[in-house]
Amino acid sequence: MLIALIKKVLQKTINIEHWKLMIIGVVFIILSSFIIYLLEPDEFKNPLNGFWFVMTTISQVGFGDYIPKTMFGRLYTVLLYLIGVGFFAIIIAKWVDLLNNYEELKEKEIMGYRGKNHMIMINWSQKTKITIEEILNKKPKLEIVLIDQLNNSPCQHDQIHYVQGNVTKIDTLQRANVLHAESICIFVPDNIIDEVAGDGKTLLIASTIKQLAQEKNADVYIIVEILDEDHISNTNLDCIDEFILSNKPFSHLMAKTALHKQLDYS
C-alpha cells in the first residue's frame, strides 16, 4: 500500500516534462562527480569526493574543502554552477511539493485504513461528534474511521482516521476497510429537512455495505440513525442490525450499541 501511495503522490506532483528534467539533472550530477574527479584526481582522490564537491557547489553551500587547481577543473566548475544550480532548484522544489502532497493525501486518507476491528462512523454531524467522544471516553484506544465528503477531517484525534469520499461507492468503503470493522454506524447529516430523503440515503448506504459484505462472505454489523420510526417497517431489515431513532437519547444509545461486542469481552 505504501508503493501505491507513493505512486499517487508522484502522479500528482510531477508531470512528464518535470520527470525528464529531474532525470537529466540527476544524470548530470552523477556524471559531473566523475568528470571533476578525472579532471582533478590529485585534489579529489575518488568520485565520492567529487560528488561531495558537486553537491556543495550546486547547493551554493561552498565549504571550500575541495578547490579545483587546473584551468579545466575551474572552467568545468563554472559550467557546473551555471547548469547545476538550475537542476538542483527543480529537484528541491519538486521534493518540497512531494512532501506537501504526501501530507495532503495522507490527511484525506487516500490510501485508506488498513487496520481491523475498528469502528466506522459514516457522515459527520453533531451526533457523530458526541457519539465518538462518548466511545473514546469508554475505549480510549479504539480506532475509529470517519467517512464523509468534507475536504478535510472535521475531527483531529490520534485514534480517528478520516476517509474522504462518497460512501455509496465501493472504493470508498474499501478504503475504510469496512469488511473488517467491528461495527458500522450510519448517521444522518445535520439540518436534514426531508426525512424521507434522509432515511432513504441512510438505507441505501446500509444496503450497499451489506451487499459488498455478502459478495465477500464477510460479516458486518450495521447500526443506523433513523429519522422516522414508520420507515423501519418499510425497510429491508436484512441489511440493518440495529435502528436508533433520532429523537431518542441518541448519542448514549448509539455508543452503547456500537460497543456492545467489545463490552461483552471487556
Secondary structure in CASP SS format (residue, H / E / C, confidence):
PFRMAT SS
TARGET T0000
AUTHOR 0000-0000-0000
METHOD secondary structure of the structure
MODEL  1
M C 1.00
L H 1.00
I H 1.00
A H 1.00
L H 1.00
I H 1.00
K H 1.00
K H 1.00
V H 1.00
L H 1.00
Q H 1.00
K H 1.00
T H 1.00
I C 1.00
N C 1.00
I H 1.00
E H 1.00
H H 1.00
W H 1.00
K H 1.00
L H 1.00
M H 1.00
I H 1.00
I H 1.00
G H 1.00
V H 1.00
V H 1.00
F H 1.00
I H 1.00
I H 1.00
L H 1.00
S H 1.00
S H 1.00
F H 1.00
I H 1.00
I H 1.00
Y H 1.00
L H 1.00
L H 1.00
E C 1.00
P H 1.00
D H 1.00
E H 1.00
F H 1.00
K C 1.00
N C 1.00
P H 1.00
L H 1.00
N H 1.00
G H 1.00
F H 1.00
W H 1.00
F H 1.00
V H 1.00
M H 1.00
T H 1.00
T H 1.00
I H 1.00
S C 1.00
Q C 1.00
V C 1.00
G C 1.00
F C 1.00
G C 1.00
D C 1.00
Y C 1.00
I C 1.00
P C 1.00
K C 1.00
T C 1.00
M H 1.00
F H 1.00
G H 1.00
R H 1.00
L H 1.00
Y H 1.00
T H 1.00
V H 1.00
L H 1.00
L H 1.00
Y H 1.00
L H 1.00
I H 1.00
G H 1.00
V H 1.00
G H 1.00
F H 1.00
F H 1.00
A H 1.00
I H 1.00
I H 1.00
I H 1.00
A H 1.00
K H 1.00
W H 1.00
V H 1.00
D H 1.00
L H 1.00
L H 1.00
N H 1.00
N H 1.00
Y H 1.00
E H 1.00
E H 1.00
L H 1.00
K H 1.00
E H 1.00
K C 1.00
E C 1.00
I C 1.00
M C 1.00
G C 1.00
Y C 1.00
R C 1.00
G C 1.00
K C 1.00
N C 1.00
H E 1.00
M E 1.00
I E 1.00
M E 1.00
I E 1.00
N C 1.00
W C 1.00
S C 1.00
Q H 1.00
K H 1.00
T H 1.00
K H 1.00
I H 1.00
T H 1.00
I H 1.00
E H 1.00
E H 1.00
I H 1.00
L H 1.00
N H 1.00
K H 1.00
K C 1.00
P C 1.00
K C 1.00
L C 1.00
E C 1.00
I E 1.00
V E 1.00
L E 1.00
I E 1.00
D E 1.00
Q C 1.00
L C 1.00
N C 1.00
N C 1.00
S C 1.00
P C 1.00
C C 1.00
Q C 1.00
H C 1.00
D C 1.00
Q C 1.00
I E 1.00
H E 1.00
Y E 1.00
V E 1.00
Q E 1.00
G C 1.00
N C 1.00
V C 1.00
T C 1.00
K C 1.00
I H 1.00
D H 1.00
T H 1.00
L H 1.00
Q H 1.00
R H 1.00
A C 1.00
N C 1.00
V H 1.00
L H 1.00
H H 1.00
A E 1.00
E E 1.00
S E 1.00
I E 1.00
C E 1.00
I E 1.00
F C 1.00
V C 1.00
P C 1.00
D C 1.00
N C 1.00
I C 1.00
I C 1.00
D C 1.00
E H 1.00
V H 1.00
A H 1.00
G H 1.00
D H 1.00
G H 1.00
K H 1.00
T H 1.00
L H 1.00
L H 1.00
I H 1.00
A H 1.00
S H 1.00
T H 1.00
I H 1.00
K H 1.00
Q H 1.00
L H 1.00
A H 1.00
Q H 1.00
E H 1.00
K C 1.00
N C 1.00
A C 1.00
D C 1.00
V C 1.00
Y C 1.00
I E 1.00
I E 1.00
V E 1.00
E E 1.00
I E 1.00
L C 1.00
D C 1.00
E C 1.00
D H 1.00
H H 1.00
I H 1.00
S H 1.00
N C 1.00
T C 1.00
N C 1.00
L H 1.00
D H 1.00
C H 1.00
I C 1.00
D C 1.00
E E 1.00
F E 1.00
I E 1.00
L E 1.00
S C 1.00
N C 1.00
K C 1.00
P C 1.00
F H 1.00
S H 1.00
H H 1.00
L H 1.00
M H 1.00
A H 1.00
K H 1.00
T H 1.00
A H 1.00
L C 1.00
H H 1.00
K H 1.00
Q H 1.00
L H 1.00
D H 1.00
Y H 1.00
S C 1.00
END
